[in-house]
C-alpha cells in the first residue's frame, strides 16, 4: 500500500535530536535550534522566516531567555522569527507555506512531527526485534544514520532527513553559557485569527 508523499511544491525537513539528556528545557530547545541553523548556514539554505508554535502561552510570555535567544538569531542570520501559541495541551499545527518565503515550522501541537517521531521509534523497535543490537543512544543514532537517513522507501514523507546526537555534556555546557537572568519588556499583538504573536 502506498504511503503519503509530499506534493512537488512542498518541502519537509526532518530534524531528529537523539540524547540521553532528560531535561526538555529551554536550553535543550535552543541547542537544537542552533544546530539546525548552523547546518542551514553551512549549506547556504538559511530560511527567511522561522515560525515557532507552542502551547502554554501564559508561561512562555515570561520567558525572557527565549525572547533574547530569538532576537539574537534574528540579528545573526537576518531571519524573521515568529512565536505563536495555541491553547495549552490542545495544540493543533497550522500549515506554513514557503511561498515566497522559506519557512521552518517548529510545532508543539499534534501533527506531522508526531508521525515522524513514531516512524523513527517503530523502525528502531522492529530492528531490535529482528536482532539488531541497539543498547545505547549512540547505537540508536548510528542506526538512524545508516538506515533511516535516505529517502529510498515508499515512506517518502520528507524531502530531507537529519539526525543529531546531543551528549549530556554538550547540553550542560550550552545551559552554562545561557544568561542567568534576562529582563525586558514585551509587546504582545493580537492577530486577526485570534492567535497571539509575540514580537520583540
RODO-2510 file (C-alpha; in nm, 4 decimals, decimal comma):
residues 200
     n   res          X          Y          Z
     1     x     0,0000     0,0000     0,0000
     2     x     0,1367     0,3398    -0,0968
     3     x     0,2011     0,5869     0,1845
     4     x     0,1779     0,9643     0,1808
     5     x     0,4195     1,1519    -0,0451
     6     x     0,4904     1,5214    -0,0410
     7     x     0,3493     1,7307    -0,3253
     8     x     0,6296     1,8507    -0,5551
     9     x     0,5937     2,2158    -0,4453
    10     x     0,6279     2,1436    -0,0696
    11     x     0,9419     2,0555     0,1242
    12     x     0,9507     1,8984     0,4686
    13     x     1,2790     1,8503     0,6515
    14     x     1,3033     1,6058     0,9404
    15     x     1,5491     1,7076     1,2132
    16     x     1,5632     1,4432     1,4880
    17     x     1,7639     1,5045     1,8056
    18     x     1,8780     1,1981     1,9999
    19     x     2,0127     1,2328     2,3519
    20     x     2,0192     1,0671     2,6909
    21     x     1,9710     1,4122     2,8428
    22     x     1,6376     1,4010     3,0223
    23     x     1,5787     1,7744     3,0515
    24     x     1,3361     1,9111     2,7938
    25     x     1,4024     2,2702     2,8888
    26     x     1,4681     2,5968     2,7075
    27     x     1,8410     2,5266     2,6967
    28     x     1,7962     2,1969     2,5155
    29     x     1,5495     2,3512     2,2690
    30     x     1,7875     2,6389     2,1968
    31     x     2,0763     2,3985     2,1391
    32     x     1,8654     2,2034     1,8891
    33     x     1,7636     2,5186     1,7020
    34     x     2,1252     2,6368     1,6977
    35     x     2,2346     2,3072     1,5430
    36     x     1,9712     2,3348     1,2695
    37     x     2,0573     2,6968     1,1916
    38     x     2,4291     2,6140     1,1781
    39     x     2,3564     2,3356     0,9298
    40     x     2,1370     2,5660     0,7215
    41     x     2,4066     2,8348     0,7222
    42     x     2,6757     2,5877     0,6127
    43     x     2,4568     2,4667     0,3242
    44     x     2,3605     2,8236     0,2260
    45     x     1,9911     2,7451     0,2785
    46     x     1,9045     2,9793     0,5645
    47     x     1,5296     3,0393     0,5934
    48     x     1,3897     3,3870     0,5522
    49     x     1,1315     3,3272     0,8215
    50     x     1,1061     3,0911     1,1193
    51     x     0,7719     3,0202     1,2869
    52     x     0,7681     2,8683     1,6342
    53     x     0,4424     2,7144     1,7516
    54     x     0,3832     2,6091     2,1109
    55     x     0,1183     2,5895     2,3790
    56     x     0,1264     2,7308     2,7324
    57     x     0,1461     3,0918     2,6188
    58     x     0,0964     3,2353     2,9685
    59     x     0,4214     3,0781     3,0908
    60     x     0,6136     3,1466     2,7693
    61     x     0,5319     3,5181     2,7747
    62     x     0,7509     3,5417     3,0879
    63     x     1,0411     3,3529     2,9302
    64     x     1,2783     3,6375     2,8521
    65     x     1,5601     3,3923     2,7792
    66     x     1,3723     3,2624     2,4760
    67     x     1,2958     3,6133     2,3547
    68     x     1,6620     3,7117     2,3829
    69     x     1,7586     3,3920     2,2004
    70     x     1,5144     3,4591     1,9160
    71     x     1,6300     3,8198     1,8857
    72     x     1,9934     3,7063     1,8758
    73     x     1,9279     3,4562     1,5962
    74     x     1,7231     3,7088     1,4011
    75     x     2,0155     3,9538     1,4073
    76     x     2,2805     3,6905     1,3403
    77     x     2,1119     3,5221     1,0435
    78     x     1,8888     3,8028     0,9146
    79     x     1,5861     3,5796     0,9692
    80     x     1,2382     3,6855     1,0813
    81     x     1,1223     3,4937     1,3908
    82     x     0,7600     3,4466     1,4862
    83     x     0,6439     3,2883     1,8115
    84     x     0,2802     3,1762     1,8032
    85     x     0,0659     2,9997     2,0591
    86     x    -0,2398     2,7796     2,0754
    87     x    -0,4266     2,6680     2,3866
    88     x    -0,2347     2,4580     2,6374
    89     x    -0,2406     2,0800     2,5867
    90     x    -0,4582     2,1051     2,2779
    91     x    -0,2217     2,2382     2,0147
    92     x    -0,3013     2,1819     1,6500
    93     x    -0,0445     2,2651     1,3829
    94     x    -0,1126     2,5324     1,1262
    95     x     0,0417     2,4982     0,7815
    96     x     0,3439     2,7044     0,6850
    97     x     0,3708     2,7679     0,3107
    98     x     0,7138     2,8538     0,1788
    99     x     0,5976     3,0867    -0,0984
   100     x     0,7611     3,3315    -0,1391
   101     x     0,9425     3,2702     0,1899
   102     x     1,1448     2,9722     0,3067
   103     x     0,9895     2,8787     0,6390
   104     x     1,0795     2,6500     0,9269
   105     x     0,7884     2,5486     1,1459
   106     x     0,8617     2,4302     1,4989
   107     x     0,5281     2,2931     1,6122
   108     x     0,4363     2,1746     1,9594
   109     x     0,0816     2,0636     1,8714
   110     x    -0,0170     1,7320     1,7153
   111     x     0,0874     1,6944     1,3573
   112     x     0,3334     1,5508     1,1088
   113     x     0,6248     1,5696     1,3519
   114     x     0,4435     1,3231     1,5810
   115     x     0,4156     1,0804     1,2919
   116     x     0,7850     1,1232     1,2119
   117     x     0,8807     1,0504     1,5723
   118     x     0,6599     0,7421     1,5788
   119     x     0,8127     0,6255     1,2490
   120     x     1,1673     0,6542     1,3893
   121     x     1,0834     0,4726     1,7126
   122     x     0,8885     0,1949     1,5424
   123     x     1,1659     0,1430     1,2843
   124     x     1,4264     0,1057     1,5583
   125     x     1,1947    -0,1178     1,7636
   126     x     1,1468    -0,3513     1,4652
   127     x     1,5233    -0,3610     1,4171
   128     x     1,5699    -0,4614     1,7819
   129     x     1,3078    -0,7359     1,7488
   130     x     1,4908    -0,8702     1,4439
   131     x     1,8156    -0,8988     1,6377
   132     x     1,9938    -0,5674     1,5757
   133     x     2,1890    -0,4707     1,8860
   134     x     2,0875    -0,1230     1,9988
   135     x     2,1911    -0,0761     2,3596
   136     x     2,2558     0,2993     2,3845
   137     x     2,1558     0,6326     2,2392
   138     x     2,4766     0,6198     2,0338
   139     x     2,3678     0,2879     1,8806
   140     x     2,0253     0,4395     1,8153
   141     x     2,1861     0,7376     1,6390
   142     x     2,4176     0,5257     1,4234
   143     x     2,1280     0,3004     1,3184
   144     x     1,9241     0,6048     1,2125
   145     x     2,2207     0,7493     1,0241
   146     x     2,2774     0,4252     0,8371
   147     x     1,9251     0,3022     0,7646
   148     x     1,6781     0,5906     0,8023
   149     x     1,8714     0,8831     0,6589
   150     x     1,7836     0,8406     0,2906
   151     x     1,4501     0,8816     0,1140
   152     x     1,4651     0,5465    -0,0634
   153     x     1,1458     0,3791     0,0586
   154     x     0,7756     0,4251    -0,0080
   155     x     0,7609     0,6232     0,3161
   156     x     0,8959     0,9281     0,1351
   157     x     0,7147     1,1812     0,3538
   158     x     1,0177     1,4093     0,3886
   159     x     1,2402     1,5968     0,1479
   160     x     1,5433     1,5741     0,3811
   161     x     1,6279     1,3796     0,6970
   162     x     1,8896     1,4851     0,9503
   163     x     1,9820     1,3133     1,2760
   164     x     2,1758     1,4782     1,5580
   165     x     2,3438     1,3216     1,8599
   166     x     2,3492     1,5518     2,1634
   167     x     2,5612     1,4378     2,4562
   168     x     2,4695     1,5182     2,8149
   169     x     2,7935     1,7137     2,8407
   170     x     2,7256     1,9325     2,5369
   171     x     2,3742     2,0097     2,6634
   172     x     2,5131     2,1010     3,0064
   173     x     2,7796     2,3229     2,8507
   174     x     2,5193     2,5063     2,6452
   175     x     2,2989     2,5624     2,9519
   176     x     2,6001     2,7002     3,1382
   177     x     2,6545     2,9565     2,8604
   178     x     2,2997     3,0908     2,8866
   179     x     2,2442     3,4200     3,0728
   180     x     2,1450     3,3647     3,4343
   181     x     1,8883     3,6458     3,4283
   182     x     1,7243     3,8416     3,1483
   183     x     1,4982     4,1420     3,1967
   184     x     1,2985     4,3379     2,9435
   185     x     0,9548     4,4385     2,8210
   186     x     0,7154     4,2507     2,5965
   187     x     0,4768     4,3775     2,3329
   188     x     0,2032     4,1229     2,2593
   189     x    -0,0014     4,1666     1,9443
   190     x    -0,3396     4,0063     1,8826
   191     x    -0,3629     3,8740     1,5264
   192     x    -0,6755     3,8625     1,3140
   193     x    -0,7002     3,4861     1,3612
   194     x    -0,7057     3,5206     1,7380
   195     x    -0,3605     3,3669     1,7840
   196     x    -0,1165     3,5681     1,9920
   197     x     0,2057     3,6632     1,8141
   198     x     0,4956     3,7809     2,0235
   199     x     0,7297     4,0453     1,8845
   200     x     1,0476     4,1978     2,0192
***
